[in-house]
């Protein structure tokens, strides 16, 4: 059974809280979390055998299953603890000259914006954040708005597949296709995509793609991946050059950490001693989705998010920021209130509702996340609380 009543007890969320914020950090179901703990016990049972020898084969198995899930070769993806870390690795490796540009939007995740601002200022290129006109009318108007920011200095595009703050699915397939025509490389922040949208990396054909497993795929915290197109992998250098690095130096030829024919794997997968249990538990998260027919769960959640947004927008009288076909399992809704921190505090402290709030021009906004454990009663509680507050 994969209805919300059956799924709710499988997750470990406090039942006293109406949890409408799966998007921020995800939530791990019990069988996946138990598998995660099994890996931790296995490490501690024989740390030397595991960390020096066994972990490489176990990582390969995990990457193989993840590669099948996102449709790419297992050696084209490496694990990272979070999408921010993975994006940072891309930024450190871009080839860009002074006065050239990275084209982006004003809808990107804040930590990524900060990294781009720092790196562009230090290296004297332009991080060009196009202001996206809200509400978005349709895909064509969004694309026209976005490409207004491109010029002959644009060398890279950095854009979210699903935006974090506004919860919108952007037409990245169209952007990647046009970028190829213009000889612009594409960097896609897909943190919210695995487990929320079907993902086919070979078909998408981005140059770089970052995804989180611990959000909508429901793996343990600290499991994300970086995909790099094969022809670009040799130019990728990790910030932390550890035991898998140094193939050009004879004194490093016998490194025990060189376990793969892929240089990309060797230089990135060993980043000093760290707990890689979350990476190794990713196959159990994929199995959980398969066992519970998660495609049906996603469809149900999408219907609920559209209904919830329509219902709340109807009583607030404020416009919706995008069409329904820009939504997956998250939606950002404008609320007539003047202090988003006060609204968040009131919703949590007075109504036991966990939901993020944001500033948005003249109003504030809430972002609803609907996961398999959420039901119509959760939305009803939110609606009643908002009616009481505003």
C-alpha positions in Angstrom: 0.0 0.0 0.0 1.3 3.4 -0.9 -1.4 5.7 0.3 -0.5 8.5 2.8 -2.0 6.6 5.8 0.2 3.6 5.0 3.3 5.6 4.3 3.1 8.0 7.3 4.3 5.5 10.0 7.2 4.3 7.8 8.8 7.8 8.1 10.2 9.0 11.4 8.8 12.5 11.5 7.3 13.7 14.7 3.5 12.9 14.4 2.7 16.0 16.4 4.0 18.3 13.6 2.3 19.0 10.3 5.4 18.6 8.2 5.1 20.5 4.9 8.9 21.0 4.3 10.2 17.8 2.9 12.1 19.9 0.3 14.6 21.4 2.6 16.4 18.3 3.9 14.2 15.4 3.0 13.1 12.6 5.3 14.4 9.1 5.4 12.0 6.1 5.8 12.7 3.5 8.4 13.9 0.6 6.1 16.4 3.0 4.3 17.6 4.4 7.6 18.1 0.9 9.0 20.2 0.0 6.0 22.2 3.2 6.6 22.9 2.0 10.1 23.9 -1.4 8.9 26.6 0.2 6.8 27.8 2.1 9.7 28.0 -1.0 11.8 29.9 -2.8 9.0 32.5 0.0 8.9 33.1 -0.2 12.7 33.2 -4.0 12.7 36.5 -3.9 10.7 37.5 -0.3 9.9 40.7 -1.1 8.0 39.3 -3.8 5.8 36.3 -1.7 5.0 37.9 1.7 4.4 41.1 0.5 2.7 39.6 -2.3 0.5 35.9 -3.1 0.6 34.4 0.4 0.2 35.5 0.8 -3.4 33.5 -2.2 -4.6 30.6 -1.2 -2.5 30.7 2.4 -4.0 30.8 0.9 -7.5 27.7 -1.2 -6.8 25.9 1.9 -5.4 27.0 4.1 -8.3 25.9 1.4 -10.8 22.4 1.3 -9.4 22.2 5.1 -9.2 23.5 5.3 -12.7 20.7 3.0 -13.9 18.2 5.2 -12.0 19.3 8.4 -13.7 20.4 6.7 -16.9 24.1 7.4 -17.2 27.3 5.3 -16.9 28.3 4.7 -13.3 31.7 6.2 -13.9 30.2 9.5 -15.0 28.9 10.2 -11.5 30.7 10.7 -8.2 29.2 11.1 -4.8 29.3 14.3 -2.8 27.7 15.0 0.7 25.5 17.8 -0.7 24.7 19.7 -3.9 26.4 22.8 -2.7 29.7 20.9 -2.4 29.2 19.5 -5.9 28.5 22.8 -7.4 31.6 24.3 -5.7 33.7 21.6 -7.4 32.3 22.6 -10.8 32.9 26.3 -10.1 36.5 25.6 -9.2 37.0 23.9 -12.5 35.3 26.2 -15.1 37.5 27.6 -17.8 36.5 31.3 -18.1 38.4 34.4 -19.0 38.1 37.9 -17.6 35.0 39.8 -18.7 33.3 36.6 -19.9 30.0 35.6 -18.4 28.0 32.9 -16.5 24.3 33.3 -17.3 21.9 32.5 -14.5 18.7 33.7 -12.9 17.5 35.4 -9.7 15.8 32.2 -8.7 18.9 30.2 -7.8 19.7 28.7 -4.4 21.4 31.2 -2.1 24.5 29.2 -1.3 25.3 28.7 -5.0 24.8 32.4 -5.6 27.3 33.2 -2.9 29.9 30.9 -4.5 29.4 32.3 -7.9 29.6 35.9 -6.6 32.9 35.1 -4.8 34.5 33.2 -7.6 33.4 35.7 -10.3 34.7 38.7 -8.3 38.0 36.9 -7.6 38.5 35.9 -11.3 37.0 39.1 -12.8 34.2 37.6 -14.9 30.5 38.4 -14.7 27.9 36.3 -12.9 24.8 37.6 -14.8 21.5 36.9 -12.8 18.6 37.5 -15.1 15.5 38.8 -13.3 12.7 36.4 -14.1 9.4 38.2 -14.5 6.8 36.8 -12.1 4.2 35.5 -12.6 5.5 33.3 -15.4 2.9 33.1 -18.2 4.1 30.0 -20.0 7.3 28.2 -21.1 7.8 30.4 -24.2 7.7 33.7 -22.2 10.1 32.2 -19.6 12.6 31.2 -22.3 12.3 34.6 -24.0 12.9 36.3 -20.6 15.9 34.0 -19.8 17.7 34.4 -23.2 17.5 38.1 -23.0 20.5 37.8 -20.7 22.7 36.0 -23.1 25.4 37.6 -25.3 28.6 36.7 -27.1 30.5 36.7 -23.8 28.3 34.0 -22.3 30.4 30.9 -21.7 28.4 28.9 -19.1 24.8 28.7 -18.0 24.0 27.8 -14.4 20.3 27.2 -13.7 18.0 25.1 -11.5 16.0 22.2 -12.9 13.6 22.7 -10.0 14.0 26.0 -8.2 14.5 25.8 -4.4 12.8 29.0 -3.1 10.0 29.1 -5.7 9.5 25.3 -6.3 9.1 25.6 -10.1 10.2 23.1 -12.7 12.1 25.0 -15.4 12.4 24.0 -19.0 16.1 23.0 -18.8 15.8 20.6 -21.8 15.0 23.5 -24.0 17.8 25.6 -22.5 20.4 22.9 -22.9 19.4 22.5 -26.6 19.7 26.2 -27.4 22.9 26.5 -25.3 24.5 23.8 -27.5 23.5 25.8 -30.6 25.3 28.8 -29.1 28.3 26.8 -27.9 27.6 27.5 -24.2 28.2 24.9 -21.6 25.4 24.0 -19.2 25.6 23.5 -15.4 22.3 22.2 -14.0 21.4 22.4 -10.3 19.0 19.4 -10.0 19.1 19.2 -6.2 15.3 18.6 -6.0 14.9 16.4 -9.1 15.9 12.8 -8.1 12.7 11.1 -6.7 10.5 14.0 -7.8 10.9 14.0 -11.6 12.0 11.2 -14.0 15.7 11.9 -14.7 17.5 10.7 -17.9 21.0 12.3 -17.9 22.0 10.8 -21.2 18.9 12.2 -22.9 19.1 15.6 -21.1 22.8 15.9 -22.2 23.8 18.7 -19.9 27.6 19.2 -19.5 27.3 19.1 -15.7 24.5 18.0 -13.5 24.1 18.0 -9.7 21.5 16.1 -7.8 20.6 15.3 -4.2 19.6 11.8 -3.1 18.7 12.8 0.5 15.8 15.1 -0.6 13.0 13.5 -2.7 14.8 10.1 -3.2 14.7 9.8 0.6 18.2 8.5 1.2 20.0 9.3 4.5 21.3 12.9 4.8 24.6 13.6 3.1 24.2 11.8 -0.2 24.3 13.8 -3.5 26.0 13.3 -6.8 27.9 15.2 -9.5 27.5 14.1 -13.2 30.1 15.3 -15.7 30.0 14.6 -19.4 32.8 12.1 -20.2 34.8 14.4 -22.5 35.0 17.0 -19.8 36.1 14.7 -16.9 39.8 14.8 -17.5 39.9 18.5 -16.8 38.1 18.1 -13.5 40.4 18.5 -10.5 39.2 18.0 -6.9 39.9 20.9 -4.5 41.2 18.2 -2.0 43.9 16.3 -3.8 44.1 13.0 -1.8 45.4 9.5 -2.4 43.6 8.9 -5.7 45.3 11.9 -7.4 48.7 12.1 -9.0 48.7 9.8 -12.0 51.3 12.0 -13.7 53.8 11.5 -10.9 55.8 8.2 -10.8 56.1 8.4 -7.0 52.2 8.0 -6.8 51.8 5.1 -9.2 51.2 2.5 -6.5 48.5 4.4 -4.6 46.1 1.9 -3.0 43.2 4.3 -3.6 43.4 4.0 -7.4 40.7 1.4 -7.8 39.0 2.5 -11.0 40.1 2.7 -14.6 38.3 6.1 -14.5 40.6 9.0 -13.4 37.4 11.0 -12.6 36.5 8.3 -10.0 40.0 8.0 -8.6 40.6 11.7 -7.9 37.1 12.4 -6.5 35.9 9.3 -4.6 38.6 9.3 -1.9 38.5 12.7 -0.1 40.1 11.7 3.1 38.5 9.7 5.9 34.7 10.2 5.9 31.6 8.2 6.6 30.3 7.1 3.2 27.4 5.1 4.7 24.9 7.6 3.2 26.3 7.0 -0.3 26.1 3.2 0.2 22.5 3.4 1.3 21.3 5.0 -1.9 20.4 1.7 -3.5 18.1 1.0 -0.5 16.3 4.3 -1.2 15.9 3.4 -4.9 14.5 0.0 -3.8 12.1 1.7 -1.4 10.7 3.8 -4.3 10.4 0.8 -6.5 8.7 -1.3 -3.7 6.1 1.3 -3.1 5.3 2.2 -6.8 6.6 5.7 -6.2 5.5 6.9 -9.7 1.9 6.7 -8.4 2.9 8.5 -5.2 4.5 11.3 -7.2 1.3 11.7 -9.3 -0.9 11.9 -6.2 1.4 14.5 -4.6 1.4 16.6 -7.8 -2.4 16.6 -7.8 -2.4 17.6 -4.1 0.0 20.4 -4.6 -2.0 21.9 -7.4 -5.2 21.6 -5.4 -3.6 23.1 -2.3 -2.2 26.1 -4.2 -5.5 26.8 -6.0 -7.4 26.6 -2.7 -5.1 28.9 -0.7 -4.7 31.4 -3.6 -8.5 31.6 -4.0 -9.0 32.8 -0.4 -5.9 35.1 -0.4 -6.9 36.6 -3.8 -3.2 36.9 -4.7 -1.9 35.7 -8.1 -0.1 32.4 -8.7 3.5 32.8 -9.7 3.5 30.2 -12.5 1.1 27.8 -14.4 0.2 24.4 -12.9 2.5 22.7 -15.4 5.5 24.3 -13.7 4.8 22.4 -10.5 5.9 18.9 -9.3 5.7 18.3 -5.5 6.4 21.9 -4.3 4.6 25.2 -4.7 5.3 28.7 -3.5 2.2 30.7 -2.6 1.9 34.4 -1.9 0.4 35.4 1.4 -0.8 38.8 2.5 1.5 39.3 5.4 4.3 41.8 6.1 6.8 39.7 8.0 7.8 36.2 6.8 9.8 35.3 10.0 6.8 36.2 12.2 4.5 34.1 9.9 6.9 31.1 10.1 7.1 31.5 13.9 3.3 31.7 14.3 2.7 28.7 12.1 5.2 26.6 14.0 4.7 27.7 17.6 0.9 28.2 17.5 -0.2 25.6 15.0 2.7 23.0 14.9 3.1 23.5 11.1 6.7 23.2 9.7 6.9 25.2 6.5 9.4 27.6 5.0 8.5 31.3 4.5 10.2 33.9 2.3 10.0 37.6 1.5 8.5 38.4 -1.8 8.1 42.0 -2.9 4.9 43.4 -1.3 4.0 40.1 0.4 5.5 37.1 1.9 5.4 33.6 0.5 5.2 30.0 1.8 6.6 27.0 0.1 4.5 23.8 0.5 6.2 20.4 -0.1 3.9 17.4 -0.5 5.5 14.0 0.0 3.9 10.5 0.1 3.2 10.8 3.9 1.2 14.0 3.5 -2.6 13.9 3.2 -5.5 16.3 2.8 -5.7 16.8 6.5 -2.2 18.4 6.5 -3.4 20.9 3.9 -6.6 21.6 5.8 -4.6 22.4 8.9 -2.4 24.8 7.0 -5.4 26.5 5.3 -7.2 27.0 8.7 -4.1 28.3 10.3 -3.6 30.8 7.5 -7.2 32.0 7.6 -6.8 32.6 11.3 -3.6 34.5 10.9 -4.4 36.7 7.9 
